Amino acid sequence: MKMQRRTTAALAAFVFGCSMFMSASAATNACTRCWNTYDLCVAAGTSTQCETNLITCLKRGDGTRPCPL
């Protein structure tokens, strides 16, 4: 009975850790996407809206948390 509790606790800790990692990496990917889009915009030469779009994207973030400015 104790072994089953340990296994369940270990599995729960593993799943919790994975979910925390996935949520943290999702925010990073959203922020990286904003900067990549900005770089492409500047490279294309249409820089009149690039900064405005970047700030809007960074404020939106991943939909839950904004990106650091």
For each residue, the residues with C-beta under 8 A, 3 or more apart:
1: 4 5
2: 5 6
3: 6 7
4: 1 7 8
5: 1 2 8 9
6: 2 3 9 10
7: 3 4 10 11
8: 4 5 11 12
9: 5 6 12 13
10: 6 7 13 14
11: 7 8 14 15
12: 8 9 15 16
13: 9 10 16 17
14: 10 11 17 18
15: 11 12 18 19
16: 12 13 19 20
17: 13 14 20 21
18: 14 15 21 22
19: 15 16 22 23
20: 16 17 23 24
21: 17 18 24 25
22: 18 19 25 26
23: 19 20 26 27
24: 20 21 27 28
25: 21 22 28 29
26: 22 23 29 30 62
27: 23 24 30 31 61 62 64 65 67
28: 24 25 31 32
29: 25 26 32 33 62
30: 26 27 33 34 60 61 62 63 67
31: 27 28 34 35 58 61 62 67 68
32: 28 29 35 36
33: 29 30 36 37 57
34: 30 31 37 38 54 57 58 67
35: 31 32 38 39 54
36: 32 33 39 40
37: 33 34 40 41 53 54 57
38: 34 35 41 42 50 51 53 54 57
39: 35 36 42 43
40: 36 37 43 44
41: 37 38 44 46 47 49 50 53 54
42: 38 39 45 47 50
43: 39 40
44: 40 41
45: 42
46: 41 49 50
47: 41 42 50 51
48:
49: 41 46 52 53
50: 38 41 42 46 47 53 54
51: 38 47 54 55
52: 49 55 56
53: 37 38 41 49 50 56 57
54: 34 35 37 38 41 50 51 57 58
55: 51 52 58 59 69
56: 52 53 59 60
57: 33 34 37 38 53 54 60 67
58: 31 34 54 55 61 66 67 68 69
59: 55 56 66 67 69
60: 30 56 57 63 66
61: 27 30 31 58 64 65 66 67
62: 26 27 29 30 31 65
63: 30 60
64: 27 61
65: 27 61 62
66: 58 59 60 61 69
67: 27 30 31 34 57 58 59 61
68: 31 58
69: 55 58 59 66
